[in-house]
C-alpha cells in the first residue's frame, strides 16, 4: 500500500500514513493541551490533553522507487 502525506487544515500538523488509495483522509492525530474539563487524558503525566481531530488534506509529494536486478535498470541508466 502507498504512503501518503497529510496536513491538518485546523492546526497545520503534517504526518504520513500507509493506506489504500480510495480510503478517506484520516483525522488529525496531533495531541494538543487543553484546559477543558471533558478532555481525554491521553498522556499519563497528569496533564489534560486531547486529540486535534481536525480535517486533513492529502499532500502531493515526491515519490520514490528502487530498481532491483541486473540489466539496464541498475547498470546502464
Buried (B, 14 or more C-beta within 10 A) or exposed (E): EEEBBBBBEBEEBEBEBEBEEEEEBBBBBBBBEEEEEEBEEEEEEEEBBBBBBBEBEBEEEEEEEEEEEEEEEEEEE
